[in-house]
Amino acid sequence: MSAEDYVDGFDKILWLDFSGKQDQQIMRIIVDCCLQEKTFNMYYMVLASKICNHDKNHKLILAPGSIQGVRYNGVEMLNRSMNLAKLAAEMLVNFSLSLATLKVVNLANPVEMTPKRIMHFQMLFETLMQTDDALVWNVFTRIAGIPELEILRDGIVLFIKQHVIAKDTGKELPGRFKIAKKALDNAAGVLM
């Protein structure tokens, strides 16, 4: 947090020379710092992306199943959930993460999808789908055509229909949803 910029922050983290389980704490600390902010701070996304690009094992720490231990309390719950959703969406948009990390979450299971989780994933998909058409296409097409991700693709479509599009009164998100749905069916994996 005392770094001048993300390069300085990245250098300081590398200088610590953590190993094993200590190394896994780096990403958790970055996420926790991001969640402490009153509004989303892009610095943490840039730093997390740099670390993920340096060592791919850090992507696993950002998977939803790995960060579910984050606790929300009262009023700050909304800010923390929003910051986490925006961090994940930005990581998806810059391809530091893939939607495949969501395979540990059953978006179509009403028991698993508590109101807090629904709110969190609504914010994630709304943020993701507010980017331009080409980014929406490319993010969603990355999980197209992979047989073991069929349940995830179906869950994403169902979740977005029920919890994102159903509450949206504008035309922007439904249009982006059509692009996302076509991208999920893009078995050839052609990017825009």
N, C-alpha and C positions, 0 to 999 in steps of 0.2 A: 504494500500500500504506500510505501514511502518512495517508490520508484518515480523517476522523472517522466518516463513514458513506458510503453509496453516492451521496447527493446531493453531498456534498463531493468525492468521487472523480470524479463526473461533471463537476462544475464545473471541477475542476483539469484534467481531460482536455480540456474545451472551451477552457480558457484557453491550452493549449499551441498551439492553432491550427495543427495539422499540415495538410499538403495532399498530394495525390497519393499516391505510394507510402508516404510516412511515415505517412499516415492509416491505411493498411492494417495497420501494425504495432501499432496500439492494441489490436485484438482479439487478436492473437497474444500480446501481452504479458499481457493479462488471462488468457488461457487458460494460459499458462506459469506465471503466479503461482498460479492455481488448482491446477495440477498439482503445484506445490511443497509444498502443504499436506499434513500427515500424514493429515488427514481432510477430507472435502468441506466447503468453506466457502461457504454460500449467498450471501455478500456478492458473490462474483464473478459468480454467475448474475444477481443483481439489477442489478449494474453493467453487465454485458454486455447484458441486456435493455433497460436504459435507453438504452444506446448504439445498439442495433439499432432501437429505436423512434424514436430521433432521426434516424438515417441508415440507411436500408434496405440500403445497400451493404455494411454490416458483416456482414449475415447470410451473405453469400457467403464471407466469411473463415472462418466457423464450420462450413461444409460439410465433411463428412468428408474429401473429397479435398484440401481446403485445409490441414487440420491433421494430415495423415498424416506430416508431417515431424517430429512430436513423437517423441523418442527415449526408449525405456525401457531401463533398466539394472537387472539383477539383481532384488533384493528390492523395490526401489522401483517396479518395473514394475507390480505389482498395484495399489498405491496410486494411481499416476498414471493408470492405465487406469480404475480405479474413479472417481476424481475427474472424469475426462473424460466417462465414461459418465453420471455423475450430473448433470454440468453440461448435457450435451446433453439428457438426459431432462427436466430441470427447464425448460430453454428450450423444449422441445416442449410440455410441460404448460401453460406460461403463454403459449403461442402466439407466442413471439418467433422460433421456428423452426418449420418444417413438416417432416413426414416426407419430403417431396419432396426435401429436401437429401440424402437417402440414395440418390437415383437414380444417383449416381456409383459406388456400391458394389454389386457383384453378389452379394447375400446367398445366392443359390442356387448359386454357382460354387465347387465344392470346392477348386479350385486357388487361387482368390483368397482364400478364407476359411481363412487359416492359423490354427493354434491360438490365437495371441495375438488375432487379429481376432475369432475365434469368442467367446473369453472377453469381449472388450470389448463386443461387441454383445449377448451374453447379459446382461451387467450393465445395459446400456442398456435393453433390453426388459423385464427384470425390474423395474427401477426404474420404468419407465413404467407397467407393468401393476400396480404396487402402489398406484396412485392410485385414486380412486373411479370407479365405473362410468361416470358422466357424462363425466368427463375422458377416460377411455379411449375412449369412443365419439367424442367431439369431436376428439381428436387423430387418430384413424385415419380418420374420415369426411372429413377435410380433403383426403385424396388419393383419395377414392372418385370414380368416374365420370369421371376424367380419362384419356382413352384412352392418352396417351403415358406414363402411369404404371402401366400394366397389369403390366409386367415387375417393377416395384418391388413392387406389391401381392402378386403371386405369390411373389416372393422373401421378402417379410416373412412371409407365411403359412408357407412351407416352413421358413424359419429358425426361427421360433418353435416350430413343431411339433417339429423335430428337436433343437433345442438349448436350448429353454427349458422347454417343457411336458414333454418326454421325461424330463428330470432332476428335475422337480418332483413331490413326493409328496403335496402338499396339494391342496386343492380351490379355493383362491383364484385362482391363475394360470390353470388350465384354464377357470374360469368367466369370467375377464376376457378370455381368448383368444377365447371364443365371441362376446363383445361386440365385440372388435376385428375379428373376421372378418366379422360382420354389418355393422359400420361400413364396412369396406372394400368391401362390396357395396352400400352405400347410395348408389346413383347419384343420388338426389334431393338428397343433401347436407344432409339434415335434421339439425340439431344438437339435443342434449338440453338 
